[in-house]
Amino acid sequence: MKASTKINCIMCFVAIIVIACLASVEGSGGPCGKSTPDNEAMKLAPCASAAQDEKAAVPDGCCAQVKVIGQNPSCLCAVMLSNTAKSFGADPKIALTIPKRCNFAHRPIGYKCGPYTLP
């Protein structure tokens, strides 16, 4: 009887650890970590005109935010394709040219972003 109680306690302990690990993985979020692509897109409000017109100048504030978000290409992609970016009137094909237009030397060239590729 003591052995079965000990085994039950060990199994409960293991189950608690597994549940805690799964919760921490789930809490890490999607492509943008704990933030959502829509929340990150709000930080790119200075990019609105540059994301609509390929010939528009890209503001310094936009480049600064894109540089931060662009450290994670999957997040940048999710942000550029987000509903919030679309509500700003962003054209994903044009928006994805912003890192190049900001002259970032270390940008994710060739990264597949949905049907688009980062230039």
MMTF fields as JSON, N, C-alpha, C and O atoms, coordinates in Angstrom:
{
  "mmtfVersion": "1.0.0",
  "mmtfProducer": "UNKNOWN",
  "numBonds": 475,
  "numAtoms": 476,
  "numGroups": 119,
  "numChains": 1,
  "numModels": 1,
  "chainsPerModel": [1],
  "groupsPerChain": [119],
  "chainIdList": ["A"],
  "bondAtomList": [4, 2, 8, 6, 12, 10, 16, 14, 20, 18, 24, 22, 28, 26, 32, 30, 36, 34, 40, 38, 44, 42, 48, 46, 52, 50, 56, 54, 60, 58, 64, 62, 68, 66, 72, 70, 76, 74, 80, 78, 84, 82, 88, 86, 92, 90, 96, 94, 100, 98, 104, 102, 108, 106, 112, 110, 116, 114, 120, 118, 124, 122, 128, 126, 132, 130, 136, 134, 140, 138, 144, 142, 148, 146, 152, 150, 156, 154, 160, 158, 164, 162, 168, 166, 172, 170, 176, 174, 180, 178, 184, 182, 188, 186, 192, 190, 196, 194, 200, 198, 204, 202, 208, 206, 212, 210, 216, 214, 220, 218, 224, 222, 228, 226, 232, 230, 236, 234, 240, 238, 244, 242, 248, 246, 252, 250, 256, 254, 260, 258, 264, 262, 268, 266, 272, 270, 276, 274, 280, 278, 284, 282, 288, 286, 292, 290, 296, 294, 300, 298, 304, 302, 308, 306, 312, 310, 316, 314, 320, 318, 324, 322, 328, 326, 332, 330, 336, 334, 340, 338, 344, 342, 348, 346, 352, 350, 356, 354, 360, 358, 364, 362, 368, 366, 372, 370, 376, 374, 380, 378, 384, 382, 388, 386, 392, 390, 396, 394, 400, 398, 404, 402, 408, 406, 412, 410, 416, 414, 420, 418, 424, 422, 428, 426, 432, 430, 436, 434, 440, 438, 444, 442, 448, 446, 452, 450, 456, 454, 460, 458, 464, 462, 468, 466, 472, 470],
  "bondOrderList": [1, 1, 1, 1, 1, 1, 1, 1, 1, 1, 1, 1, 1, 1, 1, 1, 1, 1, 1, 1, 1, 1, 1, 1, 1, 1, 1, 1, 1, 1, 1, 1, 1, 1, 1, 1, 1, 1, 1, 1, 1, 1, 1, 1, 1, 1, 1, 1, 1, 1, 1, 1, 1, 1, 1, 1, 1, 1, 1, 1, 1, 1, 1, 1, 1, 1, 1, 1, 1, 1, 1, 1, 1, 1, 1, 1, 1, 1, 1, 1, 1, 1, 1, 1, 1, 1, 1, 1, 1, 1, 1, 1, 1, 1, 1, 1, 1, 1, 1, 1, 1, 1, 1, 1, 1, 1, 1, 1, 1, 1, 1, 1, 1, 1, 1, 1, 1, 1],
  "groupList": [{"groupName": "MET", "atomNameList": ["N", "CA", "C", "O"], "elementList": ["N", "C", "C", "O"], "formalChargeList": [0, 0, 0, 0], "bondAtomList": [1, 0, 2, 1, 3, 2], "bondOrderList": [1, 1, 2], "singleLetterCode": "M", "chemCompType": "L-PEPTIDE LINKING"}, {"groupName": "LYS", "atomNameList": ["N", "CA", "C", "O"], "elementList": ["N", "C", "C", "O"], "formalChargeList": [0, 0, 0, 0], "bondAtomList": [1, 0, 2, 1, 3, 2], "bondOrderList": [1, 1, 2], "singleLetterCode": "K", "chemCompType": "L-PEPTIDE LINKING"}, {"groupName": "ALA", "atomNameList": ["N", "CA", "C", "O"], "elementList": ["N", "C", "C", "O"], "formalChargeList": [0, 0, 0, 0], "bondAtomList": [1, 0, 2, 1, 3, 2], "bondOrderList": [1, 1, 2], "singleLetterCode": "A", "chemCompType": "L-PEPTIDE LINKING"}, {"groupName": "SER", "atomNameList": ["N", "CA", "C", "O"], "elementList": ["N", "C", "C", "O"], "formalChargeList": [0, 0, 0, 0], "bondAtomList": [1, 0, 2, 1, 3, 2], "bondOrderList": [1, 1, 2], "singleLetterCode": "S", "chemCompType": "L-PEPTIDE LINKING"}, {"groupName": "THR", "atomNameList": ["N", "CA", "C", "O"], "elementList": ["N", "C", "C", "O"], "formalChargeList": [0, 0, 0, 0], "bondAtomList": [1, 0, 2, 1, 3, 2], "bondOrderList": [1, 1, 2], "singleLetterCode": "T", "chemCompType": "L-PEPTIDE LINKING"}, {"groupName": "ILE", "atomNameList": ["N", "CA", "C", "O"], "elementList": ["N", "C", "C", "O"], "formalChargeList": [0, 0, 0, 0], "bondAtomList": [1, 0, 2, 1, 3, 2], "bondOrderList": [1, 1, 2], "singleLetterCode": "I", "chemCompType": "L-PEPTIDE LINKING"}, {"groupName": "ASN", "atomNameList": ["N", "CA", "C", "O"], "elementList": ["N", "C", "C", "O"], "formalChargeList": [0, 0, 0, 0], "bondAtomList": [1, 0, 2, 1, 3, 2], "bondOrderList": [1, 1, 2], "singleLetterCode": "N", "chemCompType": "L-PEPTIDE LINKING"}, {"groupName": "CYS", "atomNameList": ["N", "CA", "C", "O"], "elementList": ["N", "C", "C", "O"], "formalChargeList": [0, 0, 0, 0], "bondAtomList": [1, 0, 2, 1, 3, 2], "bondOrderList": [1, 1, 2], "singleLetterCode": "C", "chemCompType": "L-PEPTIDE LINKING"}, {"groupName": "PHE", "atomNameList": ["N", "CA", "C", "O"], "elementList": ["N", "C", "C", "O"], "formalChargeList": [0, 0, 0, 0], "bondAtomList": [1, 0, 2, 1, 3, 2], "bondOrderList": [1, 1, 2], "singleLetterCode": "F", "chemCompType": "L-PEPTIDE LINKING"}, {"groupName": "VAL", "atomNameList": ["N", "CA", "C", "O"], "elementList": ["N", "C", "C", "O"], "formalChargeList": [0, 0, 0, 0], "bondAtomList": [1, 0, 2, 1, 3, 2], "bondOrderList": [1, 1, 2], "singleLetterCode": "V", "chemCompType": "L-PEPTIDE LINKING"}, {"groupName": "LEU", "atomNameList": ["N", "CA", "C", "O"], "elementList": ["N", "C", "C", "O"], "formalChargeList": [0, 0, 0, 0], "bondAtomList": [1, 0, 2, 1, 3, 2], "bondOrderList": [1, 1, 2], "singleLetterCode": "L", "chemCompType": "L-PEPTIDE LINKING"}, {"groupName": "GLU", "atomNameList": ["N", "CA", "C", "O"], "elementList": ["N", "C", "C", "O"], "formalChargeList": [0, 0, 0, 0], "bondAtomList": [1, 0, 2, 1, 3, 2], "bondOrderList": [1, 1, 2], "singleLetterCode": "E", "chemCompType": "L-PEPTIDE LINKING"}, {"groupName": "GLY", "atomNameList": ["N", "CA", "C", "O"], "elementList": ["N", "C", "C", "O"], "formalChargeList": [0, 0, 0, 0], "bondAtomList": [1, 0, 2, 1, 3, 2], "bondOrderList": [1, 1, 2], "singleLetterCode": "G", "chemCompType": "PEPTIDE LINKING"}, {"groupName": "PRO", "atomNameList": ["N", "CA", "C", "O"], "elementList": ["N", "C", "C", "O"], "formalChargeList": [0, 0, 0, 0], "bondAtomList": [1, 0, 2, 1, 3, 2], "bondOrderList": [1, 1, 2], "singleLetterCode": "P", "chemCompType": "L-PEPTIDE LINKING"}, {"groupName": "ASP", "atomNameList": ["N", "CA", "C", "O"], "elementList": ["N", "C", "C", "O"], "formalChargeList": [0, 0, 0, 0], "bondAtomList": [1, 0, 2, 1, 3, 2], "bondOrderList": [1, 1, 2], "singleLetterCode": "D", "chemCompType": "L-PEPTIDE LINKING"}, {"groupName": "GLN", "atomNameList": ["N", "CA", "C", "O"], "elementList": ["N", "C", "C", "O"], "formalChargeList": [0, 0, 0, 0], "bondAtomList": [1, 0, 2, 1, 3, 2], "bondOrderList": [1, 1, 2], "singleLetterCode": "Q", "chemCompType": "L-PEPTIDE LINKING"}, {"groupName": "ARG", "atomNameList": ["N", "CA", "C", "O"], "elementList": ["N", "C", "C", "O"], "formalChargeList": [0, 0, 0, 0], "bondAtomList": [1, 0, 2, 1, 3, 2], "bondOrderList": [1, 1, 2], "singleLetterCode": "R", "chemCompType": "L-PEPTIDE LINKING"}, {"groupName": "HIS", "atomNameList": ["N", "CA", "C", "O"], "elementList": ["N", "C", "C", "O"], "formalChargeList": [0, 0, 0, 0], "bondAtomList": [1, 0, 2, 1, 3, 2], "bondOrderList": [1, 1, 2], "singleLetterCode": "H", "chemCompType": "L-PEPTIDE LINKING"}, {"groupName": "TYR", "atomNameList": ["N", "CA", "C", "O"], "elementList": ["N", "C", "C", "O"], "formalChargeList": [0, 0, 0, 0], "bondAtomList": [1, 0, 2, 1, 3, 2], "bondOrderList": [1, 1, 2], "singleLetterCode": "Y", "chemCompType": "L-PEPTIDE LINKING"}],
  "groupTypeList": [0, 1, 2, 3, 4, 1, 5, 6, 7, 5, 0, 7, 8, 9, 2, 5, 5, 9, 5, 2, 7, 10, 2, 3, 9, 11, 12, 3, 12, 12, 13, 7, 12, 1, 3, 4, 13, 14, 6, 11, 2, 0, 1, 10, 2, 13, 7, 2, 3, 2, 2, 15, 14, 11, 1, 2, 2, 9, 13, 14, 12, 7, 7, 2, 15, 9, 1, 9, 5, 12, 15, 6, 13, 3, 7, 10, 7, 2, 9, 0, 10, 3, 6, 4, 2, 1, 3, 8, 12, 2, 14, 13, 1, 5, 2, 10, 4, 5, 13, 1, 16, 7, 6, 8, 2, 17, 16, 13, 5, 12, 18, 1, 7, 12, 13, 18, 4, 10, 13],
  "groupIdList": [1, 2, 3, 4, 5, 6, 7, 8, 9, 10, 11, 12, 13, 14, 15, 16, 17, 18, 19, 20, 21, 22, 23, 24, 25, 26, 27, 28, 29, 30, 31, 32, 33, 34, 35, 36, 37, 38, 39, 40, 41, 42, 43, 44, 45, 46, 47, 48, 49, 50, 51, 52, 53, 54, 55, 56, 57, 58, 59, 60, 61, 62, 63, 64, 65, 66, 67, 68, 69, 70, 71, 72, 73, 74, 75, 76, 77, 78, 79, 80, 81, 82, 83, 84, 85, 86, 87, 88, 89, 90, 91, 92, 93, 94, 95, 96, 97, 98, 99, 100, 101, 102, 103, 104, 105, 106, 107, 108, 109, 110, 111, 112, 113, 114, 115, 116, 117, 118, 119],
  "secStructList": [7, 2, 2, 2, 2, 2, 2, 2, 2, 2, 2, 2, 2, 2, 2, 2, 2, 2, 2, 2, 2, 2, 2, 2, 2, 2, 6, 6, 7, 5, 6, 6, 5, 6, 1, 7, 2, 2, 2, 2, 2, 2, 6, 6, 4, 4, 4, 6, 6, 6, 6, 6, 7, 6, 6, 1, 7, 7, 7, 2, 2, 2, 2, 2, 2, 2, 2, 2, 2, 6, 6, 1, 2, 2, 2, 2, 2, 2, 2, 2, 6, 1, 2, 2, 2, 2, 2, 6, 6, 7, 7, 2, 2, 2, 2, 6, 6, 2, 2, 2, 2, 6, 6, 7, 1, 1, 7, 7, 6, 6, 7, 3, 3, 6, 6, 3, 3, 7, 7],
  "xCoordList": [0.814, 0.0, 0.86, 0.542, 1.926, 2.795, 3.439, 3.589, 3.82, 4.451, 3.486, 3.89, 2.221, 1.259, 0.974, 0.763, 0.963, 0.778, 1.967, 1.802, 3.158, 4.37, 4.357, 4.712, 3.95, 3.871, 2.827, 3.059, 1.685, 0.645, 1.159, 0.882, 1.912, 2.47, 3.465, 3.467, 4.296, 5.272, 4.556, 4.94, 3.54, 2.782, 2.098, 2.074, 1.544, 0.919, 1.962, 1.715, 3.132, 4.209, 4.636, 4.811, 4.802, 5.188, 4.098, 4.407, 2.835, 1.735, 1.74, 1.499, 2.013, 2.059, 3.186, 3.009, 4.339, 5.481, 5.15, 5.448, 4.544, 4.184, 3.187, 3.331, 2.193, 1.189, 1.846, 1.539, 2.746, 3.439, 4.292, 4.337, 4.97, 5.796, 4.937, 5.284, 3.826, 2.937, 2.368, 2.225, 2.043, 1.502, 2.544, 2.212, 3.807, 4.834, 5.099, 5.366, 5.034, 5.211, 4.041, 4.232, 2.838, 1.646, 1.674, 1.219, 2.203, 2.255, 3.303, 3.326, 4.172, 5.217, 4.658, 5.344, 3.422, 2.747, 3.078, 3.61, 2.746, 2.953, 4.26, 5.269, 4.247, 5.489, 6.102, 7.287, 5.316, 5.825, 5.964, 5.894, 6.161, 6.315, 5.008, 3.968, 5.059, 3.862, 2.925, 1.763, 3.409, 2.577, 1.923, 2.352, 0.888, 0.232, 0.733, 1.184, 0.656, 1.032, 0.233, 0.772, -1.036, -1.845, -1.332, -1.308, -0.923, -0.362, 0.957, 1.214, 1.793, 3.072, 2.844, 3.604, 1.802, 1.499, 1.15, 1.399, 0.584, 0.259, 1.524, 1.473, 2.652, 3.921, 4.435, 5.318, 3.868, 4.318, 3.442, 3.463, 2.68, 1.838, 2.65, 2.142, 3.912, 4.683, 4.976, 5.407, 4.743, 5.043, 3.849, 3.959, 2.723, 1.487, 1.649, 1.286, 2.178, 2.284, 3.326, 3.133, 4.415, 5.452, 4.96, 5.481, 3.966, 3.423, 2.337, 1.842, 1.969, 0.96, 1.556, 0.988, 2.71, 3.318, 4.812, 5.538, 5.264, 6.669, 7.616, 8.809, 7.081, 7.916, 7.933, 8.706, 7.089, 7.035, 8.288, 8.822, 8.745, 9.902, 9.518, 8.385, 10.478, 10.245, 10.764, 11.963, 9.873, 10.306, 11.294, 11.265, 12.164, 13.145, 12.478, 12.971, 11.351, 10.622, 10.13, 10.101, 9.75, 9.313, 10.489, 10.378, 11.603, 12.785, 13.229, 13.62, 13.167, 13.587, 12.701, 13.207, 11.391, 10.472, 10.612, 10.578, 10.768, 10.927, 12.223, 12.274, 13.255, 14.526, 14.358, 14.905, 13.606, 13.368, 12.528, 12.906, 11.399, 10.5, 11.16, 10.952, 11.952, 12.594, 13.674, 14.163, 14.062, 15.01, 14.403, 15.114, 13.079, 12.353, 11.553, 10.434, 12.12, 11.444, 10.028, 9.171, 9.757, 8.397, 7.421, 6.257, 7.882, 7.031, 6.807, 5.678, 7.878, 7.75, 6.754, 5.914, 6.854, 5.944, 4.5, 3.595, 4.3, 2.95, 2.388, 1.196, 3.247, 2.813, 2.405, 1.354, 3.223, 2.942, 1.67, 1.027, 1.319, 0.121, -1.074, -2.132, -0.908, -1.953, -3.16, -3.09, -4.261, -5.477, -5.267, -5.819, -4.471, -4.205, -3.451, -3.777, -2.435, -1.687, -2.615, -2.532, -3.483, -4.442, -5.38, -5.738, -5.785, -6.698, -6.013, -6.689, -4.668, -3.91, -3.818, -3.341, -4.273, -4.196, -2.905, -2.577, -2.166, -0.88, -1.102, -1.99, -0.299, -0.252, 0.907, 2.056, 0.629, 1.698, 2.911, 4.051, 2.669, 3.783, 4.679, 5.902, 4.086, 4.847, 5.443, 6.6, 4.655, 5.129, 6.389, 7.289, 6.458, 7.616, 8.879, 9.964, 8.743, 9.935, 10.561, 11.655, 9.888, 10.378, 11.765, 12.605, 12.061, 13.43, 14.5, 15.557, 14.235, 15.196, 15.279, 16.37, 14.128, 14.096, 14.73, 15.139, 14.811, 15.504, 17.004, 17.761, 17.421, 18.846, 19.448, 20.594, 18.673, 19.197, 20.131, 19.733, 21.352, 22.332, 21.984, 22.184, 21.467, 21.162, 19.655, 19.064, 19.058, 17.617, 17.397, 18.278, 16.232, 15.97, 15.636, 14.5, 16.605, 16.396, 15.954, 16.566, 14.906, 14.424, 13.512, 13.062, 13.222, 12.346, 10.929, 10.39, 10.333, 8.976, 7.977, 7.982, 7.139, 6.128, 4.781, 4.359, 4.119, 2.881, 3.197, 4.13, 2.449, 2.72, 3.835, 4.149, 4.431, 5.441, 6.827, 6.957, 7.853, 9.236, 9.86, 9.722, 10.548, 11.2, 12.34, 13.187, 12.358, 13.426, 14.726, 15.725],
  "yCoordList": [-1.198, 0.0, 1.266, 2.23, 1.267, 2.432, 2.693, 3.845, 1.629, 1.788, 2.439, 3.298, 2.04, 2.607, 4.072, 4.867, 4.446, 5.837, 6.669, 7.786, 6.11, 6.805, 7.012, 8.084, 5.989, 6.085, 7.124, 7.906, 7.142, 8.134, 9.557, 10.458, 9.756, 11.09, 11.496, 12.641, 10.562, 10.848, 11.176, 12.12, 10.422, 10.663, 12.033, 12.74, 12.415, 13.735, 14.834, 15.833, 14.64, 15.611, 15.772, 16.893, 14.663, 14.698, 15.401, 16.194, 15.111, 15.742, 17.251, 18.007, 17.691, 19.128, 19.789, 20.877, 19.137, 19.686, 19.778, 20.789, 18.749, 18.746, 19.865, 20.575, 20.023, 21.074, 22.46, 23.346, 22.637, 23.924, 24.214, 25.35, 23.193, 23.387, 23.74, 24.633, 23.052, 23.35, 24.753, 25.442, 25.186, 26.531, 27.587, 28.622, 27.334, 28.33, 28.398, 29.482, 27.279, 27.287, 28.003, 28.793, 27.737, 28.378, 29.875, 30.648, 30.304, 31.709, 32.483, 33.713, 31.786, 32.49, 33.185, 33.989, 32.877, 33.582, 33.07, 31.974, 33.898, 33.536, 34.08, 34.083, 34.539, 34.996, 36.222, 36.496, 36.959, 38.165, 37.978, 38.941, 36.746, 36.479, 36.677, 36.173, 37.411, 37.607, 38.655, 38.735, 39.453, 40.462, 39.857, 38.818, 40.521, 40.056, 40.893, 42.022, 40.35, 41.145, 42.451, 43.474, 42.422, 43.642, 44.691, 45.879, 44.266, 45.219, 45.792, 46.986, 44.952, 45.42, 46.363, 47.313, 46.107, 46.966, 48.384, 49.344, 48.521, 49.852, 50.695, 51.918, 50.053, 50.764, 51.285, 52.142, 50.753, 51.137, 52.212, 52.393, 52.919, 54.007, 55.019, 55.528, 55.334, 56.281, 55.756, 56.513, 54.478, 53.87, 53.899, 53.438, 54.427, 54.318, 54.799, 54.078, 55.986, 56.492, 55.703, 55.463, 55.303, 54.528, 53.126, 52.502, 52.63, 51.302, 51.341, 50.299, 52.558, 52.717, 53.13, 52.858, 53.791, 54.356, 54.063, 54.537, 53.286, 52.874, 54.059, 53.968, 55.154, 56.329, 57.305, 58.263, 57.059, 57.943, 57.762, 56.658, 58.852, 58.786, 57.975, 58.041, 57.217, 56.418, 57.228, 57.491, 57.626, 58.42, 57.661, 56.432, 58.422, 57.81, 56.983, 55.916, 57.482, 56.745, 55.403, 54.424, 55.363, 54.108, 53.142, 51.98, 53.624, 52.762, 52.214, 51.052, 53.053, 52.612, 51.471, 50.491, 51.585, 50.529, 49.269, 48.156, 49.447, 48.285, 47.542, 46.314, 48.278, 47.648, 46.756, 45.655, 47.231, 46.443, 45.207, 44.085, 45.417, 44.297, 43.351, 42.139, 43.895, 43.095, 42.16, 41.322, 42.28, 41.325, 39.929, 38.929, 39.88, 38.617, 38.638, 39.15, 38.084, 38.176, 37.615, 38.14, 36.568, 36.02, 36.997, 37.057, 37.764, 38.789, 39.927, 40.382, 40.382, 41.462, 41.079, 41.885, 39.869, 39.378, 39.391, 39.876, 38.858, 38.806, 40.208, 40.44, 41.142, 42.526, 43.157, 43.791, 42.986, 43.598, 43.028, 43.692, 41.797, 41.174, 41.244, 40.684, 41.927, 41.956, 42.792, 43.62, 42.545, 43.322, 44.794, 45.668, 45.071, 46.463, 47.18, 48.317, 46.515, 47.128, 47.39, 48.434, 46.447, 46.626, 47.79, 48.54, 47.95, 49.041, 50.404, 51.413, 50.443, 51.67, 51.94, 52.997, 50.986, 51.129, 50.605, 50.895, 49.829, 49.293, 48.267, 47.419, 48.352, 47.349, 46.429, 46.869, 45.156, 44.264, 44.226, 44.193, 44.231, 44.173, 45.404, 45.29, 46.566, 47.803, 47.856, 48.238, 47.474, 47.506, 46.667, 47.048, 45.547, 44.662, 45.231, 44.675, 46.342, 46.993, 47.984, 48.493, 48.258, 49.266, 48.935, 49.834, 47.707, 47.45, 47.792, 48.314, 47.505, 47.838, 49.344, 49.893, 50.02, 51.466, 52.195, 53.35, 51.515, 52.081, 51.805, 52.198, 51.129, 50.803, 49.941, 50.149, 48.966, 48.05, 47.064, 46.355, 47.021, 46.094, 44.647, 43.733, 44.454, 43.098, 42.911, 42.91, 42.756, 42.52, 41.105, 40.541, 40.545, 39.164, 39.054, 38.744, 39.303, 39.254, 37.851, 36.862, 37.769, 36.49, 35.748, 34.646, 36.333, 35.683, 35.618, 36.632, 34.44, 34.254, 34.762, 34.353, 35.645, 36.263, 36.082, 36.92, 34.986, 34.669, 34.519, 33.798, 35.18, 35.074, 36.012, 36.057, 36.758, 37.76, 37.312, 36.423, 37.94, 37.695, 39.039, 40.007, 39.09, 40.348, 40.644, 39.788, 41.877, 42.245, 42.587, 42.918],
  "zCoordList": [0.0, 0.0, 0.0, -0.696, 0.763, 0.815, -0.545, -0.951, -1.245, -2.557, -3.546, -4.329, -3.517, -4.465, -4.137, -5.052, -2.873, -2.485, -2.959, -3.449, -2.808, -3.239, -4.761, -5.25, -5.49, -6.95, -7.349, -8.271, -6.671, -6.974, -6.742, -7.533, -5.649, -5.36, -6.449, -6.904, -6.855, -7.908, -9.216, -9.908, -9.556, -10.793, -10.749, -11.757, -9.598, -9.461, -9.64, -10.317, -9.027, -9.139, -10.598, -11.075, -11.3, -12.718, -13.54, -14.429, -13.247, -13.971, -13.767, -14.708, -12.545, -12.249, -13.034, -13.582, -13.089, -13.832, -15.317, -15.952, -15.873, -17.294, -17.59, -18.586, -16.744, -16.949, -16.868, -17.666, -15.906, -15.778, -17.007, -17.479, -17.528, -18.732, -19.932, -20.705, -20.093, -21.217, -21.103, -22.113, -19.906, -19.712, -20.054, -20.632, -19.699, -20.008, -21.5, -22.019, -22.207, -23.663, -24.311, -25.235, -23.84, -24.395, -24.142, -24.985, -22.989, -22.641, -23.423, -23.372, -24.146, -24.883, -26.116, -26.749, -26.453, -27.526, -28.91, -29.086, -29.888, -31.276, -31.807, -31.103, -33.041, -33.673, -33.007, -33.196, -32.235, -31.579, -30.068, -29.305, -29.655, -28.221, -27.486, -27.909, -26.381, -25.562, -26.145, -25.746, -27.075, -27.72, -28.963, -29.464, -29.444, -30.67, -31.848, -31.658, -33.049, -34.226, -34.321, -34.742, -33.938, -33.997, -33.007, -33.328, -31.808, -30.839, -31.341, -31.187, -31.939, -32.478, -33.651, -33.843, -34.435, -35.589, -35.138, -35.868, -33.955, -33.439, -33.286, -33.421, -33.007, -32.854, -34.201, -34.253, -35.282, -36.621, -37.257, -38.474, -36.44, -36.971, -37.784, -38.782, -37.391, -38.211, -39.619, -40.488, -39.837, -41.143, -42.094, -43.23, -41.654, -42.442, -43.881, -44.811, -44.081, -45.46, -46.26, -47.452, -45.623, -46.318, -46.671, -47.596, -45.946, -46.219, -47.294, -47.725, -47.723, -48.764, -50.097, -51.155, -50.038, -51.237, -51.226, -50.352, -52.193, -52.253, -52.467, -52.18, -52.965, -53.221, -52.037, -52.03, -51.052, -49.882, -49.034, -48.919, -48.446, -47.544, -46.307, -45.828, -45.806, -44.605, -43.41, -43.319, -42.494, -41.342, -40.449, -40.369, -39.784, -38.883, -37.787, -37.423, -37.26, -36.216, -36.712, -35.966, -37.957, -38.574, -38.663, -38.272, -39.175, -39.319, -37.969, -37.863, -36.937, -35.607, -35.114, -34.567, -35.301, -34.851, -35.694, -35.169, -36.998, -37.884, -37.545, -37.619, -37.18, -36.821, -35.595, -35.542, -34.618, -33.4, -33.726, -33.389, -34.376, -34.691, -35.687, -35.624, -36.603, -37.64, -37.132, -37.89, -35.862, -35.294, -35.259, -35.172, -35.329, -35.404, -36.709, -36.736, -37.798, -39.103, -39.11, -39.821, -38.341, -38.345, -37.7, -38.096, -36.71, -36.101, -37.093, -37.279, -37.727, -38.707, -39.796, -40.196, -40.258, -41.288, -40.773, -41.452, -39.58, -39.003, -38.804, -39.008, -38.406, -38.198, -39.526, -39.617, -40.545, -41.847, -42.492, -43.305, -42.122, -42.675, -41.717, -42.005, -40.583, -39.55, -39.97, -40.879, -39.279, -39.526, -39.192, -39.86, -38.158, -37.79, -38.895, -39.237, -39.46, -40.563, -41.748, -42.394, -42.02, -43.119, -42.825, -43.733, -41.553, -41.201, -41.349, -41.552, -41.25, -41.512, -43.009, -43.423, -43.823, -45.266, -45.853, -47.004, -45.064, -45.531, -46.633, -46.539, -47.659, -48.719, -48.339, -48.329, -48.026, -47.555, -48.482, -48.018, -49.767, -50.72, -50.576, -50.661, -50.362, -50.186, -48.774, -48.602, -47.772, -46.385, -46.212, -45.464, -46.885, -46.747, -47.386, -47.217, -48.125, -48.683, -47.7, -47.948, -46.603, -45.658, -45.105, -45.066, -44.676, -44.182, -45.22, -44.867, -46.486, -47.542, -47.706, -47.859, -47.674, -47.836, -46.653, -46.776, -45.502, -44.336, -44.409, -43.522, -45.469, -45.684, -44.58, -44.181, -44.083, -43.073, -43.751, -44.675, -43.3, -43.874, -43.514, -44.315, -42.31, -41.839, -41.769, -40.689, -42.909, -42.974, -43.521, -44.17, -43.257, -43.682, -45.172, -45.528, -46.033, -47.485, -47.884, -47.479, -48.669, -49.167, -48.209, -48.523, -47.028, -46.057, -46.628, -47.071, -46.619, -47.148, -46.124, -44.963, -46.574, -45.71, -46.396, -47.192, -46.081, -46.786, -48.256, -48.608, -49.131, -50.567, -51.03, -52.22, -50.106, -50.445, -49.982, -49.14, -50.544, -50.145, -49.806, -50.555, -48.671, -48.292, -49.253, -49.507, -49.794, -50.73, -50.0, -50.64]
}
